[in-house]
Amino acid sequence: MNKRIFFFVAVFFAVLNIQAQVTAKPGLRAGFSFSTISEMHANYRTDFYAGGLVDIHLTKHYSLQPEINYTRQGSNDVARNYYDENTQTNRVEYLDLEINYLSLSAINKFTFGQGIQLQAGPTLDILLNDNLAVRKAQNDLGLVLGVAYALPSGLTFEARFKKGLLDVLSSDYYQNDSNNYYLFGDYNTNVNFQLGVSYSFGK
């Protein structure tokens, strides 16, 4: 019985100690977004992202950071190959694709040394609007990987890579069999690089 009492007392004080170390600080993040769509002949689209966060500091080296972000993604100069009925010739036109999301993320942050962080976590991208001619997935699921450098003031410099997992559009609309020069595939996913800063309020 004494061993059980000792065990529960030890667990109780361990929980109290963990709770005493847990802090939650709200913050903001923003920066540049460089995105494209995989397996398509296209150029990267430069835009921006902005959002809010809550930095839940659980241990000295680990934080969980839920985020909500507005991200502007897509791809520029997407080559659409089609047959022109008027001229009876194969033609190519270049389109800028826009896909805007509300992203809900749960980022795991691991801190090493003097403010160096590794970041990773899942994200759910909810479609707000787009200009796609033929859409497949309404929303998107993705994975985020990143590195960051956090200052004691709460300012953090971030570089992230976000990879979508769902096929977002129908590539059949953008190609035909008569032109094999352009790289097209059937699994067209979002590819997004982010470079920016975040700031957590409070000490």
Backbone as CSV, one residue per row, in Angstrom:
resi,resn,N_x,N_y,N_z,CA_x,CA_y,CA_z,C_x,C_y,C_z
1,MET,0.830,-1.209,0.000,0.000,0.000,0.000,0.864,1.258,0.000
2,ASN,1.938,1.231,0.791,2.811,2.395,0.863,3.457,2.696,-0.486
3,LYS,3.771,1.615,-1.232,4.356,1.808,-2.553,3.372,2.488,-3.490
4,ARG,2.077,2.103,-3.387,1.055,2.717,-4.237,0.881,4.191,-3.900
5,ILE,0.864,4.487,-2.605,0.717,5.883,-2.182,1.904,6.701,-2.672
6,PHE,3.087,6.149,-2.534,4.286,6.848,-2.995,4.228,7.080,-4.503
7,PHE,3.739,6.070,-5.245,3.653,6.192,-6.698,2.686,7.311,-7.095
8,PHE,1.502,7.339,-6.508,0.516,8.361,-6.846,0.971,9.760,-6.441
9,VAL,1.664,9.865,-5.312,2.208,11.160,-4.886,3.266,11.635,-5.882
10,ALA,4.124,10.717,-6.325,5.162,11.077,-7.285,4.546,11.526,-8.610
11,VAL,3.512,10.791,-9.076,2.843,11.178,-10.313,2.168,12.532,-10.163
12,PHE,1.537,12.778,-9.008,0.847,14.039,-8.758,1.804,15.222,-8.851
13,PHE,2.946,15.109,-8.209,3.896,16.216,-8.234,4.560,16.348,-9.604
14,ALA,4.710,15.250,-10.322,5.258,15.333,-11.677,4.313,16.095,-12.588
15,VAL,3.002,15.824,-12.461,2.009,16.542,-13.261,2.004,18.019,-12.904
16,LEU,2.069,18.328,-11.615,2.126,19.728,-11.203,3.348,20.426,-11.777
17,ASN,4.480,19.737,-11.783,5.703,20.326,-12.315,5.596,20.590,-13.810
18,ILE,4.974,19.648,-14.563,4.788,19.835,-15.995,3.865,21.009,-16.259
19,GLN,2.747,21.075,-15.517,1.803,22.176,-15.703,2.437,23.514,-15.401
20,ALA,3.348,23.542,-14.441,4.016,24.801,-14.099,4.920,25.265,-15.220
21,GLN,5.427,24.326,-16.026,6.333,24.683,-17.106,5.616,25.013,-18.408
22,VAL,4.348,24.622,-18.524,3.601,24.830,-19.762,3.195,26.292,-19.879
23,THR,3.496,26.903,-21.022,3.063,28.262,-21.322,2.450,28.286,-22.711
24,ALA,1.497,29.167,-22.899,0.849,29.324,-24.203,0.887,30.793,-24.587
25,LYS,1.526,31.082,-25.723,1.679,32.460,-26.172,1.092,32.620,-27.573
26,PRO,0.161,33.554,-27.748,-0.364,33.809,-29.096,0.648,34.570,-29.938
27,GLY,0.459,34.521,-31.246,1.388,35.222,-32.121,0.848,35.369,-33.528
28,LEU,1.658,35.992,-34.361,1.325,36.229,-35.765,2.473,35.750,-36.642
29,ARG,2.149,35.388,-37.886,3.194,34.994,-38.830,2.804,35.464,-40.222
30,ALA,3.816,35.772,-41.032,3.584,36.253,-42.395,4.872,36.135,-43.184
31,GLY,4.718,36.133,-44.510,5.902,36.063,-45.345,5.561,35.794,-46.796
32,PHE,6.576,35.394,-47.542,6.434,35.132,-48.973,6.115,33.657,-49.214
33,SER,5.297,33.422,-50.231,4.916,32.075,-50.629,5.375,31.830,-52.066
34,PHE,6.093,30.727,-52.282,6.552,30.341,-53.617,5.966,28.963,-53.906
35,SER,5.056,28.885,-54.872,4.309,27.650,-55.054,4.224,27.257,-56.522
36,THR,3.974,25.965,-56.717,3.701,25.434,-58.038,2.834,24.197,-57.879
37,ILE,2.492,23.567,-59.001,1.720,22.329,-59.007,2.567,21.279,-59.685
38,SER,2.729,20.140,-59.045,3.639,19.105,-59.535,3.152,18.483,-60.835
39,GLU,4.116,17.928,-61.576,3.883,17.200,-62.815,3.171,18.049,-63.873
40,MET,3.525,19.324,-63.904,3.007,20.222,-64.929,4.150,21.118,-65.399
41,HIS,4.133,21.464,-66.680,5.120,22.406,-67.204,4.658,23.806,-66.798
42,ALA,5.319,24.367,-65.770,4.873,25.650,-65.220,6.005,26.308,-64.454
43,ASN,5.781,27.567,-64.084,6.723,28.320,-63.273,6.152,28.536,-61.873
44,TYR,7.051,28.847,-60.950,6.613,29.101,-59.577,5.840,30.421,-59.497
45,ARG,4.842,30.415,-58.636,4.023,31.604,-58.385,4.488,32.239,-57.069
46,THR,4.814,33.519,-57.101,5.240,34.249,-55.910,4.076,35.036,-55.341
47,ASP,3.767,34.800,-54.060,2.648,35.496,-53.424,2.958,35.642,-51.939
48,PHE,1.950,35.568,-51.070,2.196,35.760,-49.642,1.312,34.829,-48.816
49,TYR,1.650,34.713,-47.541,0.819,34.027,-46.555,0.785,34.884,-45.287
50,ALA,-0.257,34.722,-44.481,-0.376,35.454,-43.225,-1.325,34.694,-42.313
51,GLY,-1.073,34.772,-41.009,-1.949,34.054,-40.102,-1.607,34.262,-38.646
52,GLY,-2.238,33.446,-37.807,-2.036,33.503,-36.369,-1.617,32.152,-35.826
53,LEU,-1.095,32.162,-34.601,-0.581,30.941,-33.984,-0.747,31.011,-32.477
54,VAL,-0.633,29.847,-31.848,-0.515,29.741,-30.394,0.664,28.817,-30.106
55,ASP,1.709,29.367,-29.499,2.910,28.598,-29.177,2.726,27.986,-27.791
56,ILE,2.459,26.671,-27.742,2.253,25.963,-26.478,3.567,25.303,-26.101
57,HIS,4.271,25.910,-25.182,5.606,25.442,-24.784,5.434,24.368,-23.714
58,LEU,5.704,23.112,-24.092,5.473,21.983,-23.192,6.717,21.585,-22.415
59,THR,7.859,21.577,-23.061,9.123,21.284,-22.383,10.168,22.287,-22.851
60,LYS,11.376,22.124,-22.351,12.450,23.046,-22.717,12.753,22.982,-24.203
61,HIS,12.582,21.790,-24.805,12.989,21.600,-26.192,11.825,21.319,-27.139
62,TYR,10.596,21.304,-26.636,9.462,20.947,-27.499,8.285,21.877,-27.287
63,SER,7.692,22.320,-28.419,6.475,23.127,-28.398,5.503,22.587,-29.448
64,LEU,4.220,22.685,-29.142,3.172,22.395,-30.117,2.562,23.729,-30.535
65,GLN,2.493,23.969,-31.841,2.048,25.269,-32.332,0.878,25.117,-33.308
66,PRO,-0.365,25.183,-32.822,-1.513,25.242,-33.745,-1.506,26.568,-34.499
67,GLU,-1.856,26.508,-35.790,-1.832,27.699,-36.632,-3.076,27.762,-37.508
68,ILE,-3.447,28.967,-37.860,-4.450,29.211,-38.893,-3.874,30.265,-39.834
69,ASN,-3.741,29.921,-41.110,-3.064,30.785,-42.067,-3.889,30.945,-43.338
70,TYR,-3.778,32.111,-43.925,-4.301,32.364,-45.259,-3.132,32.261,-46.224
71,THR,-3.206,31.312,-47.171,-2.096,31.100,-48.092,-2.579,31.240,-49.528
72,ARG,-1.811,31.962,-50.313,-2.098,32.151,-51.735,-1.117,31.291,-52.524
73,GLN,-1.651,30.299,-53.212,-0.816,29.339,-53.924,-1.242,29.255,-55.388
74,GLY,-0.682,28.283,-56.095,-1.010,28.104,-57.501,0.229,27.852,-58.323
75,SER,0.182,28.278,-59.585,1.291,28.052,-60.492,1.150,29.003,-61.675
76,ASN,2.255,29.553,-62.133,2.226,30.489,-63.252,2.677,29.831,-64.555
77,ASP,2.165,30.392,-65.639,2.568,29.971,-66.987,2.359,28.469,-67.214
78,VAL,1.208,27.981,-66.787,0.858,26.583,-67.040,0.486,26.446,-68.513
79,ALA,1.151,25.545,-69.213,0.921,25.381,-70.648,-0.291,24.489,-70.885
80,ARG,-1.291,25.044,-71.538,-2.466,24.261,-71.914,-2.412,23.964,-73.408
81,ASN,-2.351,22.694,-73.759,-2.331,22.263,-75.151,-3.754,21.899,-75.574
82,TYR,-4.204,22.458,-76.679,-5.566,22.170,-77.116,-5.649,22.281,-78.642
83,TYR,-6.726,21.740,-79.170,-6.960,21.775,-80.618,-7.954,22.886,-80.929
84,ASP,-7.529,23.833,-81.750,-8.361,24.969,-82.129,-9.233,24.572,-83.318
85,GLU,-10.536,24.498,-83.080,-11.468,24.099,-84.138,-11.519,25.135,-85.262
86,ASN,-11.321,26.400,-84.935,-11.409,27.453,-85.958,-10.268,27.363,-86.968
87,THR,-9.063,27.185,-86.460,-7.904,27.120,-87.357,-7.492,25.686,-87.673
88,GLN,-8.113,24.724,-86.961,-7.804,23.308,-87.133,-6.308,23.031,-86.943
89,THR,-5.779,23.608,-85.884,-4.366,23.411,-85.538,-4.248,23.179,-84.031
90,ASN,-3.157,22.552,-83.618,-2.846,22.403,-82.208,-2.214,23.692,-81.696
91,ARG,-2.706,24.168,-80.579,-2.208,25.424,-80.040,-1.838,25.265,-78.573
92,VAL,-1.070,26.235,-78.082,-0.650,26.256,-76.687,-0.949,27.639,-76.117
93,GLU,-1.598,27.678,-74.953,-1.797,28.940,-74.239,-1.248,28.787,-72.825
94,TYR,-0.820,29.896,-72.247,-0.203,29.870,-70.926,-1.125,30.539,-69.922
95,LEU,-1.426,29.826,-68.836,-2.391,30.277,-67.846,-1.729,30.394,-66.478
96,ASP,-2.170,31.387,-65.705,-1.749,31.534,-64.307,-2.856,30.960,-63.425
97,LEU,-2.537,29.907,-62.685,-3.511,29.257,-61.824,-3.407,29.805,-60.406
98,GLU,-4.543,30.136,-59.816,-4.600,30.679,-58.458,-5.437,29.758,-57.581
99,ILE,-4.875,29.366,-56.430,-5.585,28.551,-55.445,-5.330,29.165,-54.073
100,ASN,-6.366,29.643,-53.426,-6.228,30.287,-52.126,-6.862,29.409,-51.047
101,TYR,-6.119,29.203,-49.970,-6.555,28.290,-48.919,-6.586,28.978,-47.551
102,LEU,-7.441,28.429,-46.672,-7.353,28.672,-45.239,-6.730,27.419,-44.647
103,SER,-5.509,27.531,-44.138,-4.738,26.374,-43.685,-4.797,26.239,-42.167
104,LEU,-5.161,25.052,-41.714,-5.166,24.707,-40.293,-4.035,23.717,-40.053
105,SER,-3.064,24.099,-39.241,-1.859,23.284,-39.066,-1.589,23.024,-37.594
106,ALA,-0.915,21.909,-37.337,-0.431,21.574,-35.997,1.061,21.301,-36.123
107,ILE,1.869,22.297,-35.811,3.307,22.232,-36.032,4.022,21.816,-34.750
108,ASN,4.839,20.774,-34.854,5.703,20.350,-33.752,7.049,21.047,-33.899
109,LYS,7.454,21.755,-32.842,8.710,22.512,-32.888,9.712,21.922,-31.890
110,PHE,10.884,21.565,-32.402,11.953,21.013,-31.576,13.109,22.015,-31.579
111,THR,13.480,22.482,-30.396,14.489,23.531,-30.262,15.815,22.941,-29.804
112,PHE,16.887,23.341,-30.499,18.232,22.869,-30.168,19.146,24.087,-30.022
113,GLY,20.038,24.007,-29.053,21.019,25.070,-28.898,20.379,26.418,-28.646
114,GLN,20.933,27.442,-29.263,20.489,28.814,-29.057,19.421,29.195,-30.090
115,GLY,18.212,28.675,-29.931,17.093,29.105,-30.761,16.925,28.425,-32.094
116,ILE,17.719,27.419,-32.407,17.579,26.706,-33.678,16.438,25.702,-33.556
117,GLN,15.521,25.735,-34.512,14.335,24.898,-34.446,14.190,24.034,-35.699
118,LEU,13.661,22.830,-35.480,13.146,21.988,-36.546,11.628,21.929,-36.390
119,GLN,10.906,22.094,-37.486,9.458,22.152,-37.437,8.866,21.110,-38.373
120,ALA,7.788,20.459,-37.922,7.120,19.451,-38.747,5.699,19.246,-38.245
121,GLY,4.803,18.952,-39.188,3.435,18.678,-38.782,2.486,18.605,-39.953
122,PRO,1.253,18.173,-39.701,0.241,18.070,-40.751,-0.511,19.378,-40.944
123,THR,-1.141,19.521,-42.094,-1.952,20.701,-42.365,-3.179,20.311,-43.180
124,LEU,-4.282,20.958,-42.886,-5.515,20.820,-43.655,-5.771,22.144,-44.352
125,ASP,-5.800,22.125,-45.688,-6.029,23.335,-46.478,-7.476,23.347,-46.975
126,ILE,-8.228,24.329,-46.525,-9.636,24.477,-46.914,-9.707,25.490,-48.052
127,LEU,-10.258,25.078,-49.175,-10.301,25.935,-50.356,-11.214,27.137,-50.131
128,LEU,-10.685,28.331,-50.413,-11.474,29.559,-50.359,-11.952,29.956,-51.746
129,ASN,-11.033,29.983,-52.708,-11.390,30.288,-54.092,-10.239,29.879,-55.006
130,ASP,-10.558,29.718,-56.298,-9.543,29.382,-57.284,-10.060,29.757,-58.664
131,ASN,-9.204,29.609,-59.659,-9.614,29.844,-61.041,-9.354,28.613,-61.911
132,LEU,-9.358,27.431,-61.288,-9.129,26.196,-62.021,-10.318,25.882,-62.921
133,ALA,-10.019,25.422,-64.117,-11.090,25.054,-65.041,-11.744,23.743,-64.623
134,VAL,-10.943,22.782,-64.210,-11.446,21.480,-63.775,-10.736,21.120,-62.469
135,ARG,-11.468,21.115,-61.374,-10.900,20.828,-60.060,-11.189,19.384,-59.682
136,LYS,-10.234,18.738,-59.011,-10.468,17.394,-58.480,-10.765,17.458,-56.987
137,ALA,-9.779,17.806,-56.185,-9.960,17.862,-54.737,-10.441,19.248,-54.319
138,GLN,-11.516,19.291,-53.543,-12.023,20.566,-53.032,-11.038,21.170,-52.033
139,ASN,-10.540,20.319,-51.133,-9.574,20.745,-50.128,-8.295,19.932,-50.294
140,ASP,-7.330,20.171,-49.410,-6.049,19.479,-49.537,-5.531,19.101,-48.154
141,LEU,-4.812,18.001,-48.102,-4.061,17.598,-46.928,-2.584,17.697,-47.265
142,GLY,-1.776,18.085,-46.284,-0.364,18.248,-46.573,0.514,18.023,-45.367
143,LEU,1.809,18.007,-45.627,2.821,17.883,-44.592,3.756,19.090,-44.663
144,VAL,4.164,19.573,-43.501,5.028,20.744,-43.404,6.346,20.347,-42.755
145,LEU,7.460,20.762,-43.361,8.789,20.605,-42.787,9.480,21.961,-42.842
146,GLY,10.224,22.287,-41.801,10.873,23.593,-41.815,11.995,23.713,-40.809
147,VAL,12.733,24.787,-40.960,13.775,25.169,-40.007,13.520,26.623,-39.617
148,ALA,13.972,26.995,-38.429,13.728,28.350,-37.948,14.819,28.745,-36.958
149,TYR,14.888,30.050,-36.758,15.787,30.590,-35.739,14.991,31.569,-34.886
150,ALA,14.850,31.248,-33.595,14.034,32.036,-32.678,14.906,32.920,-31.803
151,LEU,14.549,34.194,-31.726,15.230,35.144,-30.848,14.527,35.196,-29.493
152,PRO,15.215,35.565,-28.424,14.579,35.671,-27.106,13.414,36.664,-27.078
153,SER,13.389,37.611,-27.984,12.327,38.614,-28.013,10.991,38.049,-28.465
154,GLY,10.989,36.832,-29.053,9.764,36.247,-29.590,9.699,36.280,-31.102
155,LEU,10.650,36.969,-31.728,10.715,37.023,-33.184,11.417,35.774,-33.711
156,THR,10.836,35.137,-34.727,11.386,33.916,-35.291,11.449,34.032,-36.805
157,PHE,12.580,33.651,-37.376,12.749,33.610,-38.825,12.526,32.173,-39.281
158,GLU,11.642,31.992,-40.280,11.201,30.653,-40.660,11.408,30.386,-42.148
159,ALA,11.736,29.147,-42.464,11.774,28.654,-43.843,11.096,27.295,-43.843
160,ARG,10.043,27.160,-44.646,9.240,25.931,-44.620,8.991,25.388,-46.025
161,PHE,8.761,24.072,-46.062,8.338,23.384,-47.276,7.033,22.662,-46.965
162,LYS,6.012,22.928,-47.760,4.709,22.285,-47.572,4.357,21.503,-48.832
163,LYS,4.061,20.212,-48.657,3.743,19.339,-49.788,2.318,18.831,-49.657
164,GLY,1.501,19.137,-50.654,0.143,18.618,-50.683,0.128,17.145,-51.029
165,LEU,-0.891,16.445,-50.566,-0.996,15.008,-50.783,-2.105,14.622,-51.748
166,LEU,-3.021,15.537,-52.040,-4.171,15.212,-52.871,-4.011,15.777,-54.281
167,ASP,-4.603,15.090,-55.241,-4.615,15.532,-56.638,-5.615,16.680,-56.753
168,VAL,-5.132,17.885,-57.091,-5.976,19.071,-56.991,-6.668,19.453,-58.290
169,LEU,-6.186,18.971,-59.436,-6.818,19.359,-60.693,-6.726,18.240,-61.716
170,SER,-7.501,18.385,-62.775,-7.493,17.404,-63.857,-6.511,17.860,-64.929
171,SER,-5.441,17.092,-65.114,-4.435,17.467,-66.097,-4.920,17.252,-67.523
172,ASP,-6.006,16.481,-67.706,-6.530,16.241,-69.057,-6.930,17.547,-69.751
173,TYR,-7.363,18.523,-68.962,-7.773,19.804,-69.542,-6.582,20.558,-70.111
174,TYR,-5.387,20.308,-69.607,-4.214,21.099,-69.972,-3.294,20.411,-70.976
175,GLN,-3.718,19.299,-71.540,-2.828,18.604,-72.463,-3.624,17.847,-73.517
176,ASN,-2.904,17.444,-74.563,-3.438,16.459,-75.507,-2.294,15.559,-75.947
177,ASP,-2.617,14.527,-76.709,-1.617,13.517,-77.054,-0.668,13.949,-78.168
178,SER,-0.924,15.081,-78.785,-0.118,15.475,-79.936,1.150,16.218,-79.554
179,ASN,1.323,16.571,-78.273,2.491,17.346,-77.865,3.122,16.678,-76.652
180,ASN,4.267,16.052,-76.855,4.936,15.348,-75.777,6.075,16.160,-75.162
181,TYR,6.241,17.399,-75.596,7.344,18.214,-75.090,7.101,18.600,-73.626
182,TYR,5.865,18.827,-73.270,5.545,19.330,-71.940,5.398,18.172,-70.956
183,LEU,5.857,18.407,-69.734,5.787,17.398,-68.685,4.423,17.474,-68.008
184,PHE,3.629,16.459,-68.226,2.342,16.373,-67.552,2.201,14.989,-66.935
185,GLY,1.561,14.948,-65.793,1.260,13.686,-65.137,-0.152,13.718,-64.595
186,ASP,-0.574,12.616,-64.018,-1.946,12.501,-63.515,-2.060,12.821,-62.033
187,TYR,-0.937,13.021,-61.354,-0.961,13.271,-59.908,-0.416,14.670,-59.655
188,ASN,-1.308,15.651,-59.721,-0.914,17.065,-59.664,-1.176,17.620,-58.267
189,THR,-0.119,17.781,-57.494,-0.239,18.181,-56.092,0.380,19.553,-55.858
190,ASN,-0.037,20.187,-54.774,0.508,21.486,-54.393,1.919,21.336,-53.843
191,VAL,2.800,22.225,-54.276,4.161,22.331,-53.755,4.364,23.780,-53.334
192,ASN,4.739,23.990,-52.079,4.772,25.349,-51.551,5.987,25.554,-50.647
193,PHE,6.743,26.618,-50.924,7.837,27.048,-50.064,7.425,28.365,-49.400
194,GLN,7.722,28.488,-48.114,7.401,29.704,-47.370,8.661,30.253,-46.716
195,LEU,8.821,31.554,-46.817,9.959,32.241,-46.215,9.424,33.489,-45.526
196,GLY,9.538,33.541,-44.180,8.952,34.671,-43.481,9.335,34.719,-42.022
197,VAL,8.518,35.417,-41.252,8.787,35.598,-39.824,7.504,35.336,-39.042
198,SER,7.706,35.041,-37.756,6.597,34.947,-36.820,6.983,35.677,-35.538
199,TYR,5.964,36.074,-34.778,6.234,36.778,-33.517,5.251,36.292,-32.472
200,SER,5.782,35.830,-31.319,4.968,35.381,-30.199,4.949,36.467,-29.132
201,PHE,3.759,36.813,-28.662,3.614,37.858,-27.652,3.852,37.282,-26.259
202,GLY,4.347,38.118,-25.372,4.595,37.703,-23.999,5.993,37.193,-23.814
203,LYS,6.444,37.186,-22.569,7.790,36.739,-22.246,7.790,35.236,-22.011
